[in-house]
């Protein structure tokens, strides 16, 4: 894992280094593997007792672990693993999980050469500092894994882990990292740019070696991040209206000429955008839409032509996102919601 982190940092520091890989997807997979480890470390930090002094982690805590499959840890090993826990807990105390995610994404984004936004490389010394921070955290996680891999989680641990798993079932845990609201979407990304990104990302699926001749795969990450935000935010919008007992069959006062400009047929044929949202999220839950969107992104970055069946799935996602983009445009016509 240390090698993967170093490879990711090298991609960020050296222009066009990503071209040494067979596809941008290989670089993206470096990023996701490190992120998953950091997330796993955060979960470990959450199942440690709050009442203990986290800077010291007493021997009493180590003794209360249950379901041991091996003899008690030797004193020298116990000292080593206690130090590893100190590093772990201090790391997540200093930096929130979403901050570490953003740092890693910055490494990836800068390394894959974005051209769709005004972007000035800004990592340099900061990157080196963050690399050492993450490397130290990975060392601590390895030590914890090595010393405790034969132990089973306690019932209390499993309950806490189950709680976090349930919290993320809808896939919206990360929505708080977004810096703007749904209604402001087109301030940050133009509607036509989003539409073009949908179109070009679908056309890529018909080609092998696309990224051999196009050197800006970071643009894919940029727009697919926007698409995740749009899915998350429209879902939250729908849930808020449902919680207020808003009738999804209520018509919105949308001018005829606006409806005529809609590409999405369900939106074009009626004045009930909320009904459209409800039906689409009933057909496929948010986490399934996002899973298919993530798979589409992987396909775009893979440098490979894909099968007809996969294209059909991604065509459905494209059509759904086209409708969501147009829904954002219609939000100003929503009747006043009475609280």
C-alpha positions in Angstrom: 0.0 0.0 0.0 2.9 2.3 0.6 4.0 1.7 -3.0 0.5 2.6 -4.2 0.6 5.9 -2.3 4.0 6.7 -3.6 2.9 5.9 -7.2 -0.1 8.2 -6.7 2.1 11.0 -5.4 4.5 10.5 -8.3 1.6 10.9 -10.8 0.7 14.2 -9.1 4.3 15.5 -9.1 5.4 14.5 -12.6 3.5 15.9 -15.6 2.1 13.2 -17.9 3.5 10.4 -15.7 0.1 8.8 -15.9 0.7 8.0 -19.6 3.1 5.2 -18.4 0.0 3.3 -17.3 -2.2 1.3 -19.7 -5.2 3.5 -18.8 -6.3 6.3 -16.4 -8.3 3.7 -14.7 -5.2 2.1 -13.3 -4.2 5.4 -11.7 -7.7 5.8 -10.4 -7.6 2.3 -8.8 -4.4 3.4 -7.0 -6.4 6.3 -5.5 -9.4 4.2 -4.6 -7.3 1.5 -2.9 -5.6 4.1 -0.7 -8.9 5.8 0.1 -10.5 2.5 1.1 -7.6 1.9 3.5 -7.9 5.3 5.0 -11.7 4.8 5.4 -11.1 1.4 7.1 -8.7 3.1 9.5 -11.3 5.7 10.3 -13.8 2.9 11.1 -11.2 1.4 13.4 -10.8 4.7 15.2 -14.6 4.8 15.7 -14.8 1.5 17.6 -12.2 2.6 20.2 -13.8 3.5 23.6 -14.4 7.3 24.0 -13.9 7.2 27.7 -10.3 6.1 27.4 -7.6 8.8 27.1 -7.0 8.4 23.3 -3.4 9.7 23.6 -2.4 6.9 25.9 -4.7 3.9 25.4 -4.3 2.1 28.7 -3.4 -1.5 29.2 -6.8 -2.0 30.7 -8.4 -1.4 27.3 -6.1 -3.9 25.6 -7.1 -6.5 28.3 -10.8 -6.1 27.7 -10.7 -7.2 24.1 -12.8 -10.4 23.6 -12.8 -13.5 21.5 -9.0 -13.9 21.3 -7.8 -16.7 19.0 -4.2 -16.6 20.2 -2.3 -16.0 23.4 -2.2 -12.5 25.0 0.1 -10.1 23.1 3.6 -10.1 24.4 4.7 -6.9 26.3 7.0 -5.7 23.5 4.3 -6.3 20.9 1.7 -4.6 23.0 3.9 -1.5 23.3 4.2 -1.5 19.5 0.5 -1.8 18.8 -0.3 0.8 21.4 1.9 3.2 19.7 0.2 2.4 16.4 -3.1 3.1 17.9 -1.8 6.5 19.2 -0.8 7.4 15.6 -4.1 6.2 14.3 -6.3 8.1 16.7 -4.1 11.3 16.6 -4.2 11.2 12.8 -8.0 11.3 12.6 -8.1 13.8 15.4 -5.9 16.2 13.4 -7.6 15.7 10.1 -11.2 14.8 9.4 -11.8 11.8 7.1 -13.2 14.0 4.3 -10.1 16.1 4.4 -7.9 13.1 3.8 -10.2 12.0 1.0 -9.9 15.5 -0.6 -6.1 15.5 -0.3 -5.9 12.1 -2.1 -8.4 13.3 -4.8 -6.2 16.4 -5.3 -3.2 14.1 -6.0 -5.2 12.2 -8.5 -6.9 15.2 -10.1 -3.7 17.2 -10.6 -1.9 14.1 -12.0 -4.5 13.4 -14.7 -4.2 16.9 -16.2 -7.5 18.8 -15.9 -8.3 21.2 -18.7 -12.0 21.9 -18.0 -11.4 24.3 -15.1 -9.0 27.1 -14.3 -6.6 25.0 -12.3 -3.2 26.1 -11.0 -1.0 23.3 -9.7 -0.7 24.0 -6.0 0.6 20.8 -4.3 4.4 21.0 -4.3 5.6 21.3 -0.6 2.1 20.6 0.7 2.0 17.3 -1.2 5.3 16.2 0.4 3.9 17.1 3.9 0.7 15.2 3.2 2.6 12.2 1.8 4.6 11.8 5.0 1.4 12.2 7.1 -0.5 9.5 5.1 2.6 7.2 5.0 2.8 7.3 8.8 -0.9 6.5 9.0 -0.5 3.5 6.7 2.4 2.2 8.7 0.3 2.4 11.8 -2.6 0.5 10.1 -0.2 -2.2 8.9 1.1 -2.6 12.5 -2.4 -2.9 13.8 -3.4 -5.4 11.2 -0.2 -7.5 11.7 -0.6 -7.6 15.5 -4.4 -8.1 15.6 -5.3 -10.0 12.5 -6.1 -13.2 14.5 -8.5 -11.3 16.8 -12.3 -11.2 16.3 -14.3 -8.0 16.7 -16.3 -7.8 19.9 -20.1 -7.6 19.8 -19.8 -3.9 20.7 -17.5 -3.4 17.7 -19.8 -5.1 15.3 -22.8 -3.0 16.5 -20.8 0.2 15.9 -19.7 -1.0 12.4 -23.2 -2.0 11.5 -24.4 1.5 12.5 -21.9 3.1 10.0 -22.9 0.6 7.3 -26.5 1.5 7.7 -25.8 5.2 7.7 -24.2 4.9 4.3 -26.9 2.7 2.7 -28.3 5.6 0.7 -24.8 6.6 -0.3 -25.3 10.2 0.8 -22.8 10.4 3.6 -20.4 12.6 1.6 -23.0 15.2 0.6 -21.7 17.6 3.3 -18.4 18.1 1.4 -20.1 19.9 -1.4 -19.5 23.6 -1.4 -22.7 24.8 -3.0 -26.5 24.1 -3.3 -28.3 22.4 -6.1 -29.9 25.6 -7.3 -26.4 27.1 -7.8 -25.2 24.2 -9.9 -25.0 26.1 -13.2 -22.9 28.8 -11.6 -20.0 26.3 -11.2 -20.7 24.1 -14.2 -22.5 25.4 -17.2 -25.5 23.3 -18.3 -24.2 22.9 -21.8 -20.9 21.7 -20.5 -22.6 19.1 -18.4 -24.7 17.9 -21.3 -21.6 17.7 -23.5 -19.8 15.7 -20.8 -22.6 13.2 -20.8 -22.5 12.9 -24.6 -18.8 12.6 -24.9 -18.5 10.2 -22.0 -21.0 7.9 -23.8 -19.2 8.2 -27.1 -15.9 7.1 -25.5 -17.4 3.7 -24.9 -17.3 2.9 -28.6 -13.5 3.2 -28.8 -10.3 1.4 -27.8 -7.2 3.4 -26.7 -9.2 6.7 -26.5 -6.7 8.1 -23.9 -3.8 7.4 -26.1 -4.8 10.4 -28.1 -6.5 12.5 -25.4 -4.5 13.6 -22.5 -7.0 15.1 -20.0 -8.8 12.3 -18.1 -9.1 14.5 -15.1 -12.0 16.2 -16.9 -13.9 12.9 -16.5 -13.4 13.0 -12.7 -14.6 16.6 -12.6 -17.8 16.1 -14.4 -18.7 12.7 -12.8 -18.2 14.4 -9.4 -20.8 16.9 -10.6 -23.1 14.1 -11.6 -22.8 12.4 -8.2 -23.6 15.7 -6.6 -26.7 16.1 -8.8 -27.9 12.7 -7.9 -27.3 13.1 -4.2 -28.9 16.6 -4.1 -32.0 15.8 -6.1 -32.6 12.8 -3.9 -32.3 15.0 -0.8 -34.6 17.5 -2.5 -37.2 14.8 -3.1 -37.0 13.5 0.5 -37.4 16.9 2.0 -40.6 17.5 -0.1 -41.9 14.1 0.9 -41.3 14.9 4.6 -43.4 18.0 4.1 -46.2 16.0 2.5 -45.9 17.9 -0.8 -48.0 16.2 -3.4 -45.8 14.9 -6.3 -48.7 15.3 -8.7 -48.9 19.0 -8.1 -48.3 20.9 -11.4 -45.7 23.6 -11.6 -46.3 26.8 -13.5 -43.7 26.1 -16.2 -44.0 28.2 -19.4 -44.7 26.2 -22.6 -41.6 27.4 -24.3 -39.4 26.1 -21.5 -41.1 22.7 -21.7 -40.4 22.6 -25.4 -36.7 23.0 -24.8 -36.6 19.9 -22.6 -34.8 16.8 -23.9 -36.2 14.5 -21.3 -39.6 13.3 -22.6 -41.2 12.8 -19.1 -40.5 16.4 -18.2 -41.5 17.7 -21.6 -44.9 16.1 -21.5 -46.2 17.3 -18.2 -45.7 19.9 -15.5 -45.0 17.5 -12.6 -41.2 17.5 -12.1 -41.5 16.1 -8.6 -43.5 13.1 -9.9 -40.6 12.5 -12.3 -38.1 12.4 -9.5 -40.2 10.1 -7.4 -40.8 7.7 -10.2 -37.1 7.5 -11.2 -35.9 6.9 -7.6 -38.7 4.3 -7.2 -37.5 2.5 -10.4 -33.9 2.4 -9.1 -32.7 3.4 -5.6 -30.1 6.1 -5.3 -27.3 3.7 -4.4 -28.0 1.7 -7.6 -28.0 4.8 -9.8 -24.7 5.8 -8.2 -23.2 2.3 -8.6 -24.0 2.4 -12.3 -22.6 5.9 -12.6 -19.4 4.8 -10.9 -19.2 1.8 -13.3 -19.7 4.1 -16.2 -16.8 6.3 -15.0 -14.6 3.3 -14.8 -15.6 2.2 -18.3 -14.7 5.7 -19.6 -11.3 5.6 -18.0 -10.6 2.0 -19.0 -9.3 2.8 -22.5 -11.4 -0.2 -23.8 -14.5 -0.5 -25.9 -17.3 -2.0 -23.9 -20.2 -4.5 -24.6 -23.6 -3.6 -26.0 -25.3 -4.6 -22.7 -23.2 -2.2 -20.7 -23.8 0.6 -23.1 -27.6 0.1 -22.6 -27.1 0.5 -18.8 -25.0 3.6 -19.2 -27.5 5.0 -21.7 -30.2 4.8 -19.0 -27.9 6.7 -16.6 -27.2 9.3 -19.2 -30.9 9.8 -19.8 -31.6 10.0 -16.1 -28.9 12.7 -15.6 -30.2 14.6 -18.6 -33.5 14.7 -16.8 -32.0 15.8 -13.5 -30.0 18.6 -15.2 -33.2 19.9 -16.7 -35.0 19.5 -13.4 -32.5 21.9 -11.9 -33.5 24.4 -14.5 -37.1 24.0 -13.6 -36.6 24.5 -9.8 -37.4 28.2 -10.0 -41.0 27.3 -11.1 -41.7 25.2 -8.0 -44.8 26.4 -6.1 -44.1 27.8 -2.7 -43.7 25.1 -0.2 -45.7 25.7 2.9 -44.0 24.5 6.1 
